[in-house]
């Protein structure tokens, strides 16, 4: 689909550093198809497959999950309207589906119904897919893009498409990217946001509607920890767990109680304690600290999951879902990943995007069937729920609290440099980060043969 967040850099970084102990599942949604990473780090797709975006060697739609061909060691996935991306634990990027504008990045423009490797990328730590273009963050903090460039969405100062990755100009220290309809976003380790491409609806959030073929800073946003890009609107999660939105608002997707667009960030109404975000074309999704899911915006096919098909300009709770750890948004459907490894979907299902073995749309969440076995991932996620890390954000000291037992604690910076390691036996441990510069860090809690990853913010 034409968004991505992919602000899951904490999972990506620790999977790169600890591939043998990072089996937790990941989900993504394309325009009309869905993607999941299994606990054995293989991938499965379901839904629309007109252009081979399921990656299983066919062009046949599937309303149940099917394995992506010959793809292993996957740690992240992203989906667009008709193409898919995967990041492997060796830092390579793989793509499949439509390639008419070079969005697969392999040097030609031929569609592929099996994964092909994007050229020249190694050491990638994050990926995202716009509607007709793709993005990756390298471990040196640079951003690389490929595909359509009609409005400058590649960020290289031109309007020339590219079927191989090209570097976005002037970006360093980036940790996440997101792609919309002919525009791109990037999140820097200092909590600032950068945008480029089309800005006709104010989706840059910088107070103008002027396009740009090079990245520009969204000056009014600081302390940002996650970003997401819809068709022509954007979301940004702050380190105080509030949520901000900008761009078009025809269906209430900005969540401020109106349907008026805004080229500056407006706060999403009545929503606090947000820990994860995503978007569809014209709807928004958020996971709160209590594991509930909230949605707003377009609801034509029931993608808000509240049992209705009525649009909402303010957040409404998605069904009875609890224990949710991640969400994803397609054109008119939504996905949610539970802490038991199951996946639930609501909204349009004409192509089988909900993965429940039917083609019947649903305005309440239904469970994806035939998904990969979760194996030890269930135990890992269950263990993770027993641990708390506070305060986060922090000005210096953090406390890690959980069941009695021995844990190995490890903290790295955004470049993967280890800055702390300790073994702790007991119910709590204190770590002092006062000597470290402000920014984003990643804590790994090693529990027996599993690991929990937590993103830390120091400010």
C-alpha positions as CSV (number, residue, x, y, z in Angstrom):
1,X,0.0,0.0,0.0
2,X,1.1,3.6,-0.2
3,X,2.3,4.0,3.2
4,X,4.6,2.5,5.6
5,X,5.8,2.9,8.6
6,X,8.1,1.2,9.2
7,X,9.2,2.7,12.6
8,X,9.9,-0.9,13.7
9,X,13.6,-0.1,13.6
10,X,14.1,-1.6,17.1
11,X,13.0,-5.0,15.9
12,X,15.1,-4.7,12.7
13,X,18.2,-3.6,14.5
14,X,18.1,-6.4,17.1
15,X,17.2,-9.0,14.5
16,X,20.3,-7.9,12.6
17,X,22.4,-8.2,15.7
18,X,20.7,-11.4,17.1
19,X,19.2,-13.2,14.2
20,X,19.0,-16.6,16.0
21,X,16.9,-15.1,18.9
22,X,14.5,-12.8,17.0
23,X,11.6,-14.9,15.9
24,X,8.8,-12.5,16.8
25,X,6.3,-12.0,14.0
26,X,5.8,-8.8,11.9
27,X,2.9,-7.8,9.7
28,X,2.4,-5.5,6.8
29,X,-0.5,-4.6,4.4
30,X,-0.3,-3.8,0.8
31,X,-3.1,-2.3,-1.3
32,X,-5.2,-5.4,-1.3
33,X,-2.8,-8.0,0.0
34,X,-1.2,-8.9,3.4
35,X,2.2,-10.1,4.5
36,X,3.5,-11.7,7.7
37,X,6.9,-12.8,8.9
38,X,6.7,-16.2,10.6
39,X,8.7,-17.2,13.7
40,X,11.1,-19.1,11.6
41,X,11.8,-15.9,9.7
42,X,10.0,-17.0,6.5
43,X,7.2,-14.9,5.0
44,X,3.6,-15.6,4.0
45,X,1.3,-13.5,1.8
46,X,-2.4,-13.6,1.0
47,X,-4.9,-11.5,-1.0
48,X,-4.6,-9.9,-4.4
49,X,-2.0,-11.4,-6.7
50,X,-2.7,-9.8,-10.1
51,X,0.9,-8.6,-10.4
52,X,2.6,-11.4,-8.5
53,X,2.7,-9.4,-5.2
54,X,2.2,-12.6,-3.2
55,X,5.6,-13.8,-4.3
56,X,4.7,-17.5,-4.6
57,X,5.4,-18.0,-8.3
58,X,1.8,-17.5,-9.4
59,X,-0.6,-14.8,-10.3
60,X,-3.6,-16.4,-8.5
61,X,-5.3,-14.6,-5.6
62,X,-5.4,-16.4,-2.3
63,X,-7.7,-16.0,0.7
64,X,-5.4,-18.0,2.9
65,X,-1.7,-17.4,3.6
66,X,0.7,-18.9,1.1
67,X,4.5,-19.0,1.5
68,X,6.7,-16.5,-0.3
69,X,9.0,-18.5,-2.6
70,X,12.6,-19.2,-1.5
71,X,12.8,-16.4,1.1
72,X,14.4,-17.0,4.5
73,X,15.9,-15.0,7.3
74,X,13.3,-12.3,6.9
75,X,13.1,-9.7,9.7
76,X,10.8,-7.0,8.1
77,X,8.3,-6.7,5.3
78,X,6.4,-3.8,3.6
79,X,3.6,-3.8,1.1
80,X,2.4,-1.3,-1.6
81,X,-0.5,-1.3,-4.0
82,X,1.0,-4.1,-6.2
83,X,4.5,-4.8,-4.9
84,X,6.1,-6.2,-1.7
85,X,9.4,-5.8,0.0
86,X,11.4,-7.9,2.5
87,X,14.5,-7.1,4.6
88,X,16.7,-10.0,5.4
89,X,19.0,-10.3,8.5
90,X,22.0,-9.8,6.3
91,X,20.8,-6.3,5.4
92,X,19.8,-7.2,1.8
93,X,16.4,-6.1,0.4
94,X,14.2,-8.3,-1.7
95,X,11.1,-7.3,-3.8
96,X,8.4,-8.9,-5.9
97,X,5.3,-7.9,-7.8
98,X,4.8,-5.1,-10.3
99,X,7.9,-3.4,-11.7
100,X,6.8,-1.1,-14.5
101,X,8.4,1.9,-12.8
102,X,11.4,0.1,-11.3
103,X,10.0,-0.3,-7.8
104,X,11.6,-3.7,-7.4
105,X,15.0,-2.0,-7.7
106,X,16.8,-4.9,-9.5
107,X,17.9,-2.9,-12.6
108,X,15.0,-3.8,-15.0
109,X,11.3,-3.1,-15.3
110,X,10.0,-6.7,-15.6
111,X,7.3,-7.8,-13.1
112,X,8.3,-10.8,-10.9
113,X,6.1,-13.2,-9.0
114,X,9.1,-14.4,-7.0
115,X,11.5,-12.3,-4.9
116,X,14.4,-10.6,-6.6
117,X,17.2,-8.7,-4.9
118,X,17.3,-4.9,-5.0
119,X,20.6,-3.9,-6.4
120,X,23.5,-2.5,-4.4
121,X,22.0,-2.6,-1.0
122,X,23.7,-4.2,2.0
123,X,23.4,-3.2,5.6
124,X,19.8,-2.0,5.4
125,X,18.0,-1.6,8.7
126,X,14.5,-0.4,7.7
127,X,12.3,-0.5,4.6
128,X,9.1,1.1,3.3
129,X,6.9,1.0,0.2
130,X,5.2,3.9,-1.3
131,X,2.5,3.4,-3.9
132,X,4.9,3.3,-6.8
133,X,8.3,3.6,-5.1
134,X,10.4,1.9,-2.4
135,X,12.7,3.1,0.3
136,X,15.4,1.7,2.6
137,X,17.6,3.0,5.4
138,X,21.2,1.9,5.5
139,X,23.1,1.2,8.7
140,X,25.1,4.4,8.1
141,X,21.8,6.4,8.4
142,X,21.5,7.2,4.7
143,X,18.2,6.7,2.8
144,X,18.0,5.0,-0.6
145,X,15.0,5.1,-2.9
146,X,13.9,3.6,-6.2
147,X,10.8,3.5,-8.6
148,X,8.5,6.3,-9.6
149,X,9.8,9.9,-9.2
150,X,7.2,12.0,-11.0
151,X,6.9,14.4,-8.0
152,X,10.4,14.0,-6.7
153,X,9.5,11.2,-4.2
154,X,13.0,9.6,-4.6
155,X,14.5,12.8,-3.0
156,X,17.5,12.9,-5.3
157,X,16.8,16.4,-6.8
158,X,15.3,15.0,-10.1
159,X,12.0,13.8,-11.5
160,X,13.6,10.8,-13.2
161,X,12.4,7.4,-12.2
162,X,15.1,4.8,-11.3
163,X,15.0,1.0,-11.3
164,X,18.0,0.8,-9.0
165,X,18.4,2.5,-5.6
166,X,19.6,6.1,-5.6
167,X,20.5,8.1,-2.5
168,X,18.1,10.8,-1.1
169,X,20.1,14.0,-0.9
170,X,21.3,15.4,2.4
171,X,20.0,12.8,4.8
172,X,22.1,11.3,7.6
173,X,21.2,9.7,11.0
174,X,17.9,8.3,9.7
175,X,16.3,5.3,11.5
176,X,12.9,4.9,9.7
177,X,11.1,5.7,6.5
178,X,7.5,5.8,5.2
179,X,6.1,6.0,1.7
180,X,2.8,7.5,0.5
181,X,1.3,8.4,-2.9
182,X,4.3,10.1,-4.6
183,X,5.8,11.3,-1.4
184,X,8.2,10.1,1.3
185,X,9.0,10.6,5.0
186,X,12.1,9.9,7.1
187,X,12.6,9.9,10.8
188,X,16.0,11.0,12.2
189,X,17.6,9.6,15.4
190,X,17.2,13.1,17.0
191,X,13.4,12.9,16.6
192,X,13.0,15.2,13.7
193,X,11.0,14.4,10.5
194,X,12.0,15.0,6.9
195,X,9.7,14.9,3.8
196,X,10.0,15.1,0.0
197,X,7.9,14.5,-3.1
198,X,4.3,15.6,-3.6
199,X,2.8,18.0,-1.1
200,X,-0.4,19.1,-2.7
201,X,-2.5,18.2,0.4
202,X,0.0,19.5,3.0
203,X,1.2,15.9,3.8
204,X,4.7,17.3,4.6
205,X,3.2,19.2,7.6
206,X,5.6,22.1,7.1
207,X,2.9,24.8,6.6
208,X,3.1,24.8,2.7
209,X,1.6,22.8,-0.1
210,X,4.8,23.1,-2.3
211,X,6.3,19.9,-3.7
212,X,10.0,19.2,-3.2
213,X,12.4,16.9,-5.0
214,X,14.9,17.1,-2.0
215,X,14.2,16.4,1.6
216,X,12.9,19.3,3.7
217,X,12.6,19.3,7.5
218,X,9.1,19.4,9.1
219,X,10.2,22.2,11.4
220,X,7.3,22.0,13.8
221,X,7.8,18.4,14.7
222,X,10.3,17.3,17.4
223,X,10.6,14.3,19.7
224,X,9.1,12.0,17.1
225,X,9.5,8.2,17.6
226,X,7.4,6.8,14.7
227,X,6.0,8.0,11.4
228,X,3.4,6.7,8.9
229,X,2.3,7.8,5.4
230,X,-1.1,7.3,3.9
231,X,-2.3,8.2,0.4
232,X,-1.8,11.9,1.0
233,X,-1.8,12.3,4.8
234,X,0.8,11.6,7.5
235,X,1.0,10.6,11.2
236,X,3.7,11.2,13.7
237,X,4.0,9.7,17.2
238,X,5.7,11.9,19.8
239,X,7.8,10.7,22.7
240,X,5.0,11.8,25.1
241,X,2.8,9.1,23.4
242,X,0.6,11.7,21.7
243,X,-0.3,11.5,18.1
244,X,-0.2,14.2,15.4
245,X,-1.5,14.2,11.9
246,X,-1.4,16.4,8.7
247,X,-2.5,16.4,5.1
248,X,-5.9,15.6,3.5
249,X,-8.8,14.9,5.8
250,X,-11.8,14.1,3.6
251,X,-12.8,11.1,5.7
252,X,-11.6,12.3,9.1
253,X,-8.3,10.4,8.9
254,X,-6.5,13.2,10.8
255,X,-8.6,12.3,13.8
256,X,-9.1,15.8,15.1
257,X,-12.9,15.7,15.0
258,X,-13.2,17.5,11.6
259,X,-12.9,16.8,7.9
260,X,-10.7,19.8,7.2
261,X,-7.3,19.2,5.8
262,X,-4.2,20.7,7.5
263,X,-0.7,21.4,6.3
264,X,0.5,21.7,9.8
265,X,0.3,19.0,12.5
266,X,-2.9,18.7,14.4
267,X,-3.3,16.5,17.5
268,X,-5.5,13.4,17.2
269,X,-8.4,13.8,19.6
270,X,-8.8,11.9,22.8
271,X,-5.9,9.5,22.3
272,X,-3.0,9.2,24.7
273,X,-0.6,6.4,25.6
274,X,-0.1,5.4,22.0
275,X,2.9,3.0,21.3
276,X,2.4,2.0,17.7
277,X,0.8,3.5,14.6
278,X,0.0,2.7,11.0
279,X,-2.3,3.9,8.2
280,X,-4.3,2.7,5.2
281,X,-5.1,4.8,2.2
282,X,-7.6,7.0,4.1
283,X,-7.8,5.6,7.6
284,X,-5.5,5.5,10.6
285,X,-4.6,3.0,13.3
286,X,-3.0,3.2,16.7
287,X,-2.1,0.7,19.4
288,X,-2.3,1.9,23.0
289,X,-0.2,0.9,26.0
290,X,-3.0,-1.3,27.2
291,X,-3.0,-3.4,24.0
292,X,-6.2,-2.0,22.5
293,X,-6.5,-0.7,18.9
294,X,-8.1,2.5,17.8
295,X,-9.0,3.6,14.3
296,X,-10.5,6.6,12.5
297,X,-11.1,7.9,9.0
298,X,-12.7,6.1,6.1
299,X,-14.9,3.1,7.0
300,X,-16.5,2.2,3.7
301,X,-15.7,-1.5,4.0
302,X,-15.7,-1.7,7.8
303,X,-11.9,-1.2,8.1
304,X,-12.3,0.6,11.4
305,X,-13.5,-2.6,12.9
306,X,-16.2,-1.1,15.1
307,X,-19.1,-3.1,13.6
308,X,-20.2,-0.3,11.3
309,X,-19.4,1.2,7.9
310,X,-19.6,4.8,9.1
311,X,-16.6,7.1,8.7
312,X,-15.3,8.6,12.0
313,X,-13.3,11.8,12.4
314,X,-12.2,10.7,15.9
315,X,-10.7,7.4,17.2
316,X,-13.1,4.5,17.8
317,X,-12.1,1.2,19.4
318,X,-11.5,-1.7,17.0
319,X,-13.7,-4.6,18.2
320,X,-12.9,-6.4,21.4
321,X,-9.2,-6.7,20.5
322,X,-6.7,-6.8,23.4
323,X,-3.1,-7.8,23.7
324,X,-2.2,-6.2,20.3
325,X,1.4,-5.4,19.6
326,X,1.3,-4.1,16.0
327,X,-1.1,-3.0,13.3
328,X,-1.1,-2.5,9.5
329,X,-3.4,-0.8,7.1
330,X,-4.3,-1.6,3.5
331,X,-6.5,0.3,1.0
332,X,-9.8,-0.5,2.8
333,X,-8.7,-3.2,5.4
334,X,-6.8,-3.4,8.6
335,X,-4.6,-6.0,10.4
336,X,-3.6,-6.5,14.0
337,X,-1.0,-8.8,15.5
338,X,-1.7,-10.2,19.0
339,X,0.8,-11.1,21.6
340,X,-0.1,-14.8,21.1
341,X,1.1,-14.6,17.5
342,X,-2.4,-14.6,15.9
343,X,-3.4,-12.0,13.3
344,X,-6.8,-10.5,13.0
345,X,-8.3,-8.4,10.1
346,X,-11.3,-6.3,9.3
347,X,-12.6,-4.5,6.2
348,X,-12.6,-5.3,2.5
349,X,-12.0,-8.9,1.6
350,X,-13.0,-9.3,-2.1
351,X,-9.5,-10.5,-2.9
352,X,-9.0,-12.4,0.4
353,X,-7.0,-9.7,2.1
354,X,-8.3,-10.8,5.5
355,X,-6.9,-14.3,5.0
356,X,-9.7,-16.2,6.7
357,X,-10.5,-18.5,3.8
358,X,-13.5,-16.5,2.6
359,X,-14.0,-13.4,0.3
360,X,-16.6,-11.9,2.6
361,X,-15.8,-8.4,4.0
362,X,-16.2,-7.9,7.8
363,X,-16.7,-4.8,9.9
364,X,-15.4,-6.7,13.0
365,X,-12.1,-8.4,13.3
366,X,-11.8,-12.0,12.1
367,X,-8.8,-14.3,12.6
368,X,-6.4,-15.1,9.8
369,X,-6.4,-18.9,9.3
370,X,-3.7,-21.3,8.2
371,X,-0.9,-19.0,9.3
372,X,2.6,-20.2,10.1
373,X,3.1,-22.0,13.3
374,X,4.1,-19.5,16.0
375,X,6.3,-22.0,17.9
376,X,8.5,-20.3,20.6
377,X,7.3,-16.9,19.5
378,X,4.2,-17.2,21.7
379,X,6.4,-17.8,24.8
380,X,8.7,-15.0,23.8
381,X,5.8,-12.5,23.4
382,X,4.2,-13.8,26.6
383,X,7.5,-13.3,28.5
384,X,7.8,-9.8,27.1
385,X,4.5,-8.8,28.5
386,X,5.8,-9.5,32.0
387,X,8.6,-6.9,31.7
388,X,8.2,-3.1,32.1
389,X,10.8,-0.4,31.3
390,X,10.3,3.0,32.9
391,X,10.5,5.9,32.6
392,X,10.5,5.9,28.8
393,X,11.3,8.6,27.6
394,X,14.0,9.2,30.2
395,X,16.3,12.0,31.1
396,X,19.0,9.5,32.4
397,X,18.1,6.5,34.5
398,X,15.7,3.7,33.6
399,X,14.4,0.7,35.6
400,X,13.8,-2.7,34.1
401,X,11.3,-4.7,36.1
402,X,10.1,-8.3,35.7
403,X,9.8,-11.8,37.2
404,X,12.6,-13.2,39.4
405,X,15.3,-14.7,37.3
406,X,18.5,-14.0,35.4
407,X,18.4,-11.6,32.5
408,X,21.2,-10.3,30.3
409,X,20.6,-6.6,29.5
410,X,22.2,-5.0,26.5
411,X,21.8,-1.5,25.1
412,X,23.0,-0.3,21.7
413,X,22.7,3.0,19.9
414,X,21.1,3.5,16.4
415,X,24.4,2.5,14.7
416,X,24.5,-0.8,16.6
417,X,27.3,0.2,18.9
418,X,27.0,-1.5,22.3
419,X,27.0,1.0,25.2
420,X,25.8,-1.2,28.1
421,X,25.8,-4.8,29.1
422,X,25.0,-6.4,32.4
423,X,23.7,-9.6,34.0
424,X,20.9,-9.1,36.5
425,X,19.3,-11.6,38.9
426,X,16.2,-10.4,40.7
427,X,13.0,-8.5,39.9
428,X,14.5,-5.1,38.9
429,X,17.6,-3.4,37.6
430,X,18.5,0.3,37.2
431,X,20.6,1.5,34.2
432,X,22.1,5.0,34.0
433,X,22.2,6.6,30.6
434,X,23.1,10.1,31.9
435,X,26.4,10.1,30.1
436,X,24.9,9.3,26.8
437,X,23.7,12.0,24.3
438,X,20.0,12.5,23.8
439,X,18.5,10.2,21.1
440,X,17.1,6.8,20.5
441,X,18.6,3.6,21.9
442,X,17.6,-0.1,21.8
443,X,17.5,-2.3,24.9
444,X,17.6,-6.1,24.6
445,X,16.3,-8.2,27.5
446,X,17.7,-11.7,27.0
447,X,15.4,-14.2,28.7
448,X,16.6,-17.8,28.5
449,X,16.6,-18.5,24.8
450,X,14.5,-15.5,23.7
451,X,15.0,-11.8,23.6
452,X,12.7,-8.8,24.0
453,X,13.6,-5.6,22.2
454,X,12.6,-2.2,23.6
455,X,13.1,1.2,22.0
456,X,14.4,3.8,24.5
457,X,14.2,7.6,24.1
458,X,16.6,9.8,26.1
459,X,15.8,13.5,26.1
